[in-house]
């Protein structure tokens, strides 16, 4: 920890958010939001007003806004947030009206807006501000973020929504919440188990903006700590504000919505679901509900971070380091960072919760941007963790399930007390090949495709290349069957335990709450169902598989998955890690010293300049394009590595000090605009990538 603190000491704690935040604009009345402004034509005299339009295009130098005139026939229908149609290079494209202003006599001739698709203020000022901040923070263009934040318009849904819309009925006053039904007669865990718990609840109830990194106690018979999340939400809802609660998967979001419906305190508002499983029509209607009906509680997944809620008082993200919170398309924003930007801009509380601790969350604590909410050690009734030293498939004591005798004995002991959870390393049946020495996957040296072994020869599935295997990592010459999928493991366990029910569970085959009867539940990571009263034991297979990938996030992802699985085991139960998880991670998991591990991880990242301890960007494209990019660049005190070949393309790595991050991102945006105008070729920029 001492190695990394000097980088942050003496700096602004809010330096983690390096985009300048604009003050929140005052909200208009409900009638102003619903209808187009009734501006008299005389306001504009003999000249058409000018609208700044954000076109829905991917061309970088056009995507940050163009000016158009508003012809007389459309005056009164166009307002900030309207969806319009404009011409670019002779083609009609959709665009969002950012703002209106009076025409300037000396300006060049501008094209008029062609058509108004929706006269309603679909995009609020807060939404415009947030998407602009996200675009700057990730060196992207405004249009791309708006495209991700606003679902595609459905004219029939919009028409029916506004036909039944009543502005007066949309405003719901805050109600005094009654006693929480899930806590009837029980001690409040957020007060009894967390030293800072009462202070946080009081702060939320008084609408004081708090920023908290929360390491949660498990609730073994629930998919996540739903009762604690509900308490945090209800404390915030006792004010007049709204709450946005995000989960990493649609299943978890739906499960919590059902839990809230059954256990919410008296007088609590119902929840509006806004997640990825909604169809296009339902998604757009939900967006309109958020924008105009002012729901008090929205439960969703990644993209719901942009839900246009008014008077946001709390933003809660559960399992904040889950990979599903990373946007997969440019500009590749992370939900955690967007939440940080939004909470500050809208003066809302932010709670980042999990069972473990990511380096990114720990950095917020160490920089004093956020404070920690963690239970005291004696308040953590956790399962006991075993990590057998010799747990591999070369064990001569293997049973017919493919597990060692130690693992089979562990399962038998667990079954004597109830259901047992087995976390499979992957989905499906049999896997491919891996190095027998270091477990690195075997890949074709020509195309990196999957490989099979036939009569002693290694053949690529993709290109048919024949080769002799030599591990590029350790030099090993022998291979072994790679990790098996959950279906294969389930089949083998059914043969080993013929009198015990065996159930398979994955993203396509979810299971409801498991009963307390003995059973074997084989599930892939993130898809483990909860069990009534919690599982008696959990077996995590091939725990070291992620670590063999040589990825930046491998260790934190392994700890996160293990912690999530262990949270489903009843207090006093047992957890076993098989494979080779490594001594450091195994000890961290056993002792639950996640914050210490995260601090050490940050110190190690600081030594090599990896986020979140440094500002870093990866630029991908053709080699000649990248060389032009470099020749034009003026990066602030940055280290540039490359261009380096990456398959058919090349990439550059640009790294600078954390305090120069904003300058680096501004330069990247400028360069992309230059490359777009001069048609250098396609360039992909990713800021603070999760992996290199």
N, C-alpha and C positions, 0 to 999 in steps of 0.2 A: 504493500500500500504506500510505503514511503517513497517508492520510486515514481509513483504516478501523481501524487498530490501536488508537487511543485508546478506541474503543468496547469493546474486549475487554481491554485491558491492565488489570491490577489486579483482574480478576474471576476467579472460580472457573473453571478450564478446562472443568469439566464442566457449565457453565451451558447448553451446547447441549442437554443433557438436563435438562429442568426439572421432570420428574415425580419425586417422591420415591420412591426404590427401596427396597423392603422386603428384608430379609435372606432368603436362601434357606432354606426350611424343610427340615429333615432328611427324606430320602426314607424311605419305609417299605420293608419287605421285599417280595419278589416275591409271596409268598403273601398278604400284606395287600392288595396292589394287585389281585390277581386275584379274591379272594372278598370278599363283604360282611362287615363286622365282626361277630364273634360276641359281641355285647354281651348280657349277661344282662338279662332283663327287670327284675330287681331294681334295676339301676343307676338306672332312672328312677322307681322306687317307684310311686306311684299317679298319676303325671302323665306325659303324653306329652312326648317331647322336641320341641324346635323346630328346624326346618330352615330355613335361609336358602336360597331358591330363586331362580335367575336365569331368569325365564320367557323363552321364545323369542318375544317380541312386539316391535313397533316403537314402541309408546306410550312416550314418553321417561320419564315419571315412574314407570312400572311396570317398565321394562326394567333397572333397576339392582338389583333384588332385592326379594322379598317374603317374609314369614315364614309358615310353615305348620307345623302339628303333624304328628308322625309317629304314626299310629294304632298300637295294639298289634300288629295283624296284620302290619304292615310293619317293626316293629323287628327289626333284624338283617339287613334287606335294603337299608336306606337308608344310604348313607355319602357323604362328600364326593366329588364327581365322578360320582355316579350320575345317570342320566337318569330323570326321573319325569314323571308327568302330574298337572297341578294345574288347579283351576278359577279362571278370572278372568271376572267378569261373566257367570257362568253357562255359560261355554264352557270345554271342556277344551283345554289347551295343554301343549306339552312344556316342560320346564325342567331346569336343571342344579342339583344340590344343592351349594351353596357350602360350607356347614359345618353342624354340629349343635351344639346346646347344651341345657342343662337348661332346662326351662320355668320361667318366673317367675310366682309366684302372682298378682301384681297386673296381669298383662298382659291386654289385651282378648281377647275370644274370637277365635280364629283358625280358618280352614278347615283341614281335614286334607289331606294329600297323597292323591290319588285312587288312584294306581297307580304301581308301579315298572316302568319299561320295561327298564332294565338295572341290575342290582345292582352291576356292576363299577365300579371307580373310573376311569372313562374319561377324566376330566379331572384332570390332576395339579395339585398345589399350585403348581408352577412355571408351568404354563399359566394357571391362574387369576390368578396375580400378573402375568404378562406382559399378558394381555388387559385387566386392570384398568388397568395403566399406559398401554397404547395408548389405551384409552377416555378417560383423563384427558388424555393428550398431545394428542389430536385433538378434545377437547370433544364426545365422542360418548357413547353409552350402552354399558354393559357387554355387554348381550345382543347387540347388533349385531356387536361384535368376536368374541364367542364363536361366533356363527353363522358368521362367516367363517373362524374358526380350526378348528372341529370339523366334519368332513364329516358329511352326513346318515347316520343310523344305518341299517344294513342287518341286520335281525334274523337272516336265514339265514346271512349271512357271519359275524356275531358268534358264532352258535351253533357253526358248524363250526370256527371259530378256537379257541374255548375247549375244544371236545371233543378237539382234538389238541394242546392246549397243555401244556407241561411246564415248570414254573417253573425247575427246576434246569438244563434244557438251554438256557434263554434267556440265561444269563449267559456271555458269551464273554470269557475273560481276554485281556489285551493280549499280543501276540506281538512278538518282536524281528523287525523288518522287515529283509529282506535287501537287497542292492544293487539299486538301481532298474534294471530291464532296459532302460529307454529311455535310460539314461546310460552304458551299458557302454562303458568306454574313452574317454569324452568328458569334457571339462572341465565342471564344474558351472556352468551359466549364472547361477544365483542367487548364486553366490559370486564368479565371475569378472567378472560384468558390473554388479553392484549393490554399491556401497560398504557398504551396511548389510545385504546379503543373508545373510552368515554369521551375523551377530548375530541376525537374525530366525529363521533355521532353528534355531539353538541355543536360542533362547527358546521356540519351539514344542515342541522335543524335551524341554524341562525343564518344560513345562506352566505357563510364566509367561504371564500374560494380557498380550497386546500389542494395540495398536490402530494399524493401519497403513493408509495410503492408498498404493496401489501403481500406478505407471505402468509398464506391462509392455512388455518387448521383444516384437516380433511373432515368431510362428512361422508363416512364410508358407504352409507346406503343411498347416496344421491350421486348423480353424474358429475356434479361440481358442488362447491359449498353454497348451495342455493339459499339456505336459511340465512347465512351471514350476508350474502349479496342482497337478499330481500330486506334485511334490516338497514343496510346502508341506503338502499333506494328509498325506503319508507321515511327515513330521517330526512332525506333531501326533499321528498314530496310534501312534507309538512309545511314547506314554504310554498310560494306561488309559482315556482319554477318547474321546468320539465327535466326529464332524465333520459339519457341515451345509454343503453347497456348493450355491449357487444360481446359475442362469443365466437370462437374460431370456426365452428361448424353450424350448419343449419339445424342439425339434429339437436345440438345443445341449446340453440336459441329456442327451438320449439319446445324442448323439454322444460326449459325455464319458464316460458310463457304459460305452459300448462300448470307448472308449480305455482306461479304467481296467481293464476286464476283461482286455484284452490286454497291457497294459504295467505293471500294478501290481507292486510289488516282492514278493519271496517272503514268504509269511506274512501278506500284507495281507488284510484282510477284503473280501468282495464288497460291491458297492454296492447299495443299495435305492433304486429310482427313485420319486419322489413329485412328479408334475408334472400339468399341466392336461389332458393327453391321456388320462389314465387314466379308465376308465369308473367309474360310481358304486360298483359292487361292488369293483373293484380299488382304488379310492381309499380306501374304508373299511377294507379289509383291510390296506392299507399303513399307515394310521393306527394300527390295532391292533398291527401289527408294531413300529412306532416306540414305542408306549406300553408294550408288555409284553415284547417280545423283545430290546430293547436293541441295535439294529443299530449298528455302529461308524461307518458312512458312509452318509449319505443325500444323494442328488443330486436337486435339484428346481427348481421355478420359484417364483413369488411367494408363493403361499399356503403353501408348505412352510416358510416362515419360522417358522410355529407348530408344526412337527413336534415331538411331545413326546419328545425325546431326553433320556436321563439322562446326567449327567456330561459335558455339552457342553464340549469343549476348544477348538474352532475353528469360527468362522462365516466363510465366505468367500463374497463376492458378486462375481461377475464382471460387468463392464459396468454398474456401479452406477447410472449415470444413465439407463439405458434406460427409455423411457416405460412399458414393460410392468410395471415395478416399482411403479407407482402404482395403488393399489386404486381401482376405478371406482365403488364404492358406499360409502355413509356408514359410518364417518366418514372415508373417503378417506385412509387411512394410506399412508405410503410405506415400502417394504421397508427402505430404508437406515435410517430412523429407528427402525423396530421392531427391526432388528438391533442398533442402538446400545443400546436399552433392554435387550434380552435379554443382550447380551454383558456388560453391567455387572452385571445382576441375577444371572447365573449364573457370573460371573468367568471368562468365556471370551475367547479371542483373537478379534479381528475384523479381517478384511482386506477392504478395498474396492478392487477392481481394475478397470482399464480401460486402453485405449491412449491416452486423452486425460485431461482433468481437468475435472470439473464445479466450479462455484463452491461448491456445498455441501461437496464433499470438500475443496476448498482452505480453506474456512472452518474445518474441523476441524483442519487442519495449523496454520493461523495462530493458532488459539485454544489450541494445544498439546494438544488432546484426542487427537489422533492424530499419528504421525510419518510422514514420507515415505519411501517406497522407490522410488527412480527410478534408472535406469542412468546411468552417466557418458556425456557427449556422445560421446566417442570410441568407446564401445561400442555405438553405435546405427547399424548398417549399413542405412540406410533408402533407399527409392527416391527419385529426384529428382522434384521437383514442378514442373509448368509451369502457368502461368495466363495464357494468351494474352489480350492486352488487348482485342482486337476479336473476340469469340466470340459471335455472335448470328445469328438466323435471317434478318436483313436483309442478311447478307453476300452480295454479288453472286456470290461464288465457290461458292455452295452446290452440293453434289453431289446425286445422286438420292436419297441417304439422308436428306436434310434436314440434314446436318452440313456445317460449313464445310470448306474445303480444308485448313485447318490440322489439324482433327480427323481428317480422312480420312488425311492423311499420317502422323499420329501412330499411327493404327490399323495402317497398313501397316508402319511400322517395328516396332511391337510384334509383329505376326504373324511377322516374320522370325526372332523369337527364341522363340516359343512362344504359348500361349493368351493372349487379351486379355479383360479383364473390363470390361463397360460397365454402370455403375450408372444405371438409369433412374429418373427422378424420381417416377414413379407407375406403378401397375398398369394393364393394359388397353390399349385402342387410342387413338383420338384424344381429345384433351382438349377443354375448353371454350374460352372467350374470356378474354383478359386485356388490360389497358391496354398499348398499344404503347410508352408512355413509361416507366412505372414497373413494369410487369408485375403490377400488382394484379389479382386475379381480378374479372371483371365479374359483378355480382350485381344481382338485381332490387331497385329502390329501395323496392318495396312489401313484399315478403316475404323478401328475401335469397335467393331461389331461383336455380337455374341458368338461364342465358340463352343463346339462340341468335340468330343474325342471319340474317334472310330478306329478300332484296330491299332491303337497306339499312336495315331496321327491326329493332329489338331486341325480342325477345318472351320472356317468362318461361315456363319449362316448368311451373312450379307453378300460378300464378294467371292466366296469359294476359295479363298487363299489357304494353302497348306503350309504349315510351319512347325518347327520344333519349339517347344515352350521353354522359355527362360524368364523368370519373373523380373521385370524391370526395377522392382523395388528392392528385393533381397537377393536376387540371383538364384532362387530356388528352381529345381528342375521337376518337381513332382506336384501333382494337383490332387484335389479332393472334391467330392460333391459339395457344391455351395449350399447355402442355407435353403431349407425347404419352406414351402408356403404353408399357410394355416390349414388348408384342406388336407394336405399330405400328413401333417402332424396329427390332425384330428383322426384320420384313418388309422394311423399307427397307434394312437392312444386307445381307440376303441378296441383294437386287438389286444392291447396290453391290459385293459380294464374292461372285460366283457360285460360285467354286471353294473357298470356305472354309466349313466347317460352322458354322452359327449355332444356338445353343441358347437358349431362353427359360427363365427360372427365377423362380418367385414362391412365395408361401406355399402355394399349392395344387399346385405342380408343382416339387418340390425335385429336385436333381440330386446324384448321388454325387460322389466325388472326380474332378476333371477331369484327364485325361491331359496329358502335357507337349507334345502335338502342337498345332500352330497351330489355333485355333478362336476364335470370337467368342461370349462368354457374356453375354447380356443379362439382368440380374437387378434386381429391386427392392431397395431398401435393407433390410438385415438378412437377406436371403435369398441372399446371394452364396455359392456353393459354394467350397470350397477347391480348389486345383489342385496336382497333384504337383510339388513343387519350387517352388511359387508361380507367380503370373502374371508374364508378361514385362512387362505394362503394364496400367494401369487408366484408363479414361476416365469421369469423373464428369460427367454431363450436367446442365445447368440448376442448377449448384451454388448459385446465389443464390436459388433458388425459396423455400426455407424462410425466408430473411431478409425476403422480401416480405410475410410473414404478420403482421408487427408483433406478435409474441408474445414474452413474457419469455424463454422457453426457446429461441427460434429459433437464436441464435448458438451456444449450447453444443450443441444437438442437431445442427446442421450440422457442427461440428468433430468431434463423436463419430462421426457417420456417415462422414465423410471419413477419419478415422483408422482406423476399422474396415475400410474398403475398402483403404486403403493397406497395412494390415497383411497383406493377402493377396498382395501383390506381392513378388517375390523381391528381396533386397538387390541394388542396382545397377539395378533396373528403373525404370520411369518412371510417373508419375501426372499426368494433365492434368485441371484444373478448367475447365469451360466455363460460360458465363453470366457473371454479375457477382457473384462471391463477396465483394467488398469488400476493400480493401487490407489492413485490419487483420487480418481473419480469414485471408486468403490468406498473409500473412507469418507469422502464427502457425502455420499448417499447414506451410508450407515449412520453417520453422526448428524446429518441434516445441517451441515455447515455450508449452506449454499452461498451465503453472503461472503464468507471468507474465500471460497473458491472463486466467486465472481471478481472480488477485489484482486486476487492474484492473477486471474486471467487478464484483467485490465492492465496490470503492470506489465505483463508479458507482451500484450498488444502494443503498449506504448513504446516498448523497445524497438519494435519493427514497423511502427507507424500504420497500424490497422485500426479502422473505426471500432468503437466510437472515440478513440484517443487521437485521431488525426482526420483531416479532411481528405477524402480520396475519391477519385472518379476513374471509371473505365470507359474508354472511347473505342468503338469498334467500327470497322469499315475496310474498304480496299486500301492497299498499301499506299498508292499514289494519293488517294484522298487524305489519308492520315498525315502524309508528309506535307501536303498543302496546309492542312490544319495546324501542324506544328510551326510551319514557317510564318503563319499569320498570327500565332499566339503570343500573348504577353502574360504568362502565368505569374502570380505573385509569389516569389520565393518558393517555387515548387520544384519537386523532383519529378522528372519525366523518364519513364522506362518504356522502351519500345521505339518503333512498332515491332511487335512480336507476332509470329504466325500463330493462328488459332483456326485449324481446319482450313477452309477455303479463304478465310478472311484474316485480318490482322487486328491487333488491339494495342492501344496505348494505356499506360497506367500513369496517372498524374496525382501526386500527393503533396499536401502542404500542411502547415501547422493548423491546429484547430481554430485559432483566432483569425486565420486568413481564409477560412472556409467560404465566407460570403463573397469575398473578392474572387475566389476560384470559380464559384458557381456563376457569378455575373459574367466572367470572362468566357466560360463555357457557353452561356446563352448567346453572347455576342458572336462567338465563333460559329455557332450553329446557324445564326442568321446570315452571316457572310457566306457560309458554305451553301445555304439554301438559295440565296440570290445569285451566286456565281455558278450554281449547278455543278458542284464538285462531285456529287454522288451521295449515296445514302450514308448517313452517320448515325450511330446509336450511342447515346451517352447515358451512363448509369452512375448516379452519385451514391456514395456509401453503400456499395453492393454487399449483400449478405454473404457472398462468396466470391473468390477470385479464381 
